Amino acid sequence: MTIHVVLPAFNEARSLPNLLDRFSALPAETRSSLRVVVVDDGSTDDTATLARNHNQGLTVTVVSHE
């Protein structure tokens, strides 16, 4: 089973890393089933970049809207 988590985001550079870290802290068997999609809705901060660069055992996809 795959668990999809869709996170709408607008200027969330301060809070997004903490949230993604919390998902990364889940047990490996849960984390391996998890797919996170960050929908960046035209952020003017580093939201999309931070989401793309998060590489702590999660599959993170970023969809950017201008």
KEGUMAR-783813 format. One line per field, with one value per residue: residue number from 1; chain; x, y, z of N, C-alpha, C, CB in turn. Coordinates in steps of 0.05 Angstrom, whole numbers. Glycine has a CB too. Example, Ala and Ser with C-alpha at 12.3 -4.5 7.8 and 13.67 -1.06 7.14 Angstrom:
tordo: c(1, 2)
tornu: c(A, A)
n.px: c(264, 257)
n.py: c(-114, -45)
n.pz: c(156, 142)
ca.px: c(246, 273)
ca.py: c(-90, -21)
ca.pz: c(156, 143)
c.px: c(264, 258)
c.py: c(-66, 1)
c.pz: c(156, 157)
cb.px: c(226, 282)
cb.py: c(-89, -12)
cb.pz: c(181, 114)
This chain:
tordo: c(1, 2, 3, 4, 5, 6, 7, 8, 9, 10, 11, 12, 13, 14, 15, 16, 17, 18, 19, 20, 21, 22, 23, 24, 25, 26, 27, 28, 29, 30, 31, 32, 33, 34, 35, 36, 37, 38, 39, 40, 41, 42, 43, 44, 45, 46, 47, 48, 49, 50, 51, 52, 53, 54, 55, 56, 57, 58, 59, 60, 61, 62, 63, 64, 65, 66)
tornu: c(A, A, A, A, A, A, A, A, A, A, A, A, A, A, A, A, A, A, A, A, A, A, A, A, A, A, A, A, A, A, A, A, A, A, A, A, A, A, A, A, A, A, A, A, A, A, A, A, A, A, A, A, A, A, A, A, A, A, A, A, A, A, A, A, A, A)
n.px: c(17, 10, 20, -3, 14, -7, 16, -4, 29, 51, 98, 127, 177, 201, 172, 165, 213, 215, 167, 175, 219, 195, 162, 204, 223, 190, 177, 217, 189, 139, 154, 175, 131, 109, 92, 107, 78, 92, 58, 74, 50, 66, 105, 148, 192, 241, 213, 201, 252, 275, 241, 252, 306, 304, 327, 322, 309, 258, 208, 199, 161, 157, 110, 104, 71, 63)
n.py: c(-23, 45, 107, 170, 236, 300, 364, 427, 488, 553, 599, 571, 562, 565, 529, 481, 446, 424, 395, 357, 331, 307, 269, 239, 215, 174, 103, 57, 20, 44, 93, 78, 68, 116, 173, 238, 297, 361, 418, 475, 538, 585, 608, 658, 651, 602, 554, 513, 498, 479, 435, 403, 391, 360, 303, 258, 202, 203, 201, 255, 297, 355, 401, 458, 519, 580)
n.pz: c(0, -16, 14, 3, 14, 8, 7, 9, -3, 13, 17, 59, 79, 130, 162, 134, 130, 183, 186, 144, 166, 209, 184, 162, 208, 218, 227, 188, 155, 149, 127, 78, 48, 40, 2, -11, -33, -49, -60, -86, -85, -115, -81, -52, -24, -3, -7, -47, -62, -14, -5, -50, -39, 6, 32, 66, 69, 48, -4, -41, -80, -119, -139, -175, -178, -210)
ca.px: c(0, 24, 6, 3, 10, -5, 19, -5, 49, 56, 118, 130, 206, 207, 159, 165, 234, 208, 146, 187, 236, 177, 156, 228, 227, 172, 191, 225, 168, 119, 166, 180, 105, 100, 99, 99, 77, 90, 47, 82, 32, 78, 120, 170, 215, 255, 196, 205, 280, 278, 227, 268, 331, 301, 336, 326, 294, 230, 204, 185, 157, 148, 95, 105, 53, 73)
ca.py: c(0, 70, 129, 195, 260, 324, 387, 453, 505, 580, 612, 554, 554, 563, 506, 456, 427, 410, 376, 336, 316, 290, 246, 223, 201, 151, 77, 52, 6, 64, 113, 67, 68, 144, 191, 265, 316, 389, 435, 502, 555, 612, 619, 676, 643, 578, 531, 492, 489, 463, 410, 387, 383, 343, 276, 242, 177, 207, 208, 281, 308, 383, 412, 487, 537, 608)
ca.pz: c(0, -16, 27, -10, 30, -8, 25, -4, 10, 4, 35, 83, 83, 158, 176, 118, 138, 208, 180, 129, 185, 225, 167, 160, 233, 220, 223, 160, 140, 143, 110, 51, 34, 40, -20, -4, -56, -39, -82, -81, -99, -121, -59, -58, -7, -13, -1, -67, -61, 10, -9, -69, -28, 29, 24, 90, 68, 39, -31, -42, -106, -116, -161, -171, -192, -209)
c.px: c(18, 7, 15, -5, 14, -5, 18, 14, 51, 74, 120, 158, 214, 196, 161, 188, 227, 187, 158, 205, 219, 168, 180, 233, 208, 187, 195, 204, 145, 130, 170, 154, 95, 110, 89, 100, 73, 81, 53, 66, 43, 93, 143, 194, 227, 239, 202, 233, 285, 264, 242, 293, 329, 307, 341, 308, 265, 230, 187, 185, 147, 134, 94, 86, 64, 52)
c.py: c(25, 91, 155, 218, 284, 348, 413, 472, 532, 594, 597, 546, 551, 537, 480, 437, 411, 389, 352, 319, 298, 265, 228, 206, 177, 125, 71, 39, 24, 84, 103, 66, 97, 159, 218, 282, 344, 405, 464, 521, 583, 624, 637, 671, 617, 553, 508, 481, 471, 436, 392, 376, 366, 314, 258, 218, 180, 210, 233, 291, 337, 391, 442, 501, 565, 627)
c.pz: c(0, -3, 14, 9, 12, 10, 8, 11, -3, 25, 62, 88, 112, 171, 160, 126, 163, 202, 164, 147, 202, 209, 164, 185, 237, 217, 194, 144, 132, 122, 82, 35, 30, 16, -13, -29, -43, -63, -74, -98, -102, -98, -68, -40, -19, -8, -21, -65, -37, 7, -28, -57, -3, 21, 48, 90, 59, 9, -32, -71, -102, -142, -156, -189, -189, -199)
cb.px: c(-19, 31, 13, -12, 29, -29, 46, -34, 76, 30, 110, 113, 223, 197, 131, 168, 260, 198, 124, 203, 252, 153, 146, 252, 224, 149, 174, 250, 158, 109, 194, 191, 84, 109, 87, 118, 53, 118, 16, 113, 5, 57, 132, 160, 206, 282, 167, 199, 299, 266, 198, 275, 347, 272, 361, 321, 295, 218, 190, 200, 137, 173, 65, 134, 24, 83)
cb.py: c(0, 78, 129, 198, 261, 325, 386, 464, 492, 596, 641, 529, 576, 587, 513, 463, 441, 430, 389, 346, 336, 306, 255, 241, 220, 152, 54, 35, -18, 79, 122, 38, 53, 158, 180, 276, 309, 399, 430, 505, 556, 630, 596, 705, 639, 576, 538, 503, 513, 477, 415, 404, 407, 346, 278, 259, 165, 231, 184, 302, 291, 402, 400, 497, 535, 617)
cb.pz: c(24, -46, 58, -37, 56, -29, 40, -6, 11, -1, 41, 79, 70, 174, 180, 89, 142, 229, 163, 106, 203, 235, 139, 155, 256, 198, 236, 160, 156, 168, 122, 53, 50, 65, -48, 18, -76, -28, -86, -86, -84, -129, -42, -55, 23, 1, -3, -95, -60, 34, -20, -94, -21, 41, 7, 115, 94, 52, -47, -23, -124, -112, -163, -177, -182, -236)
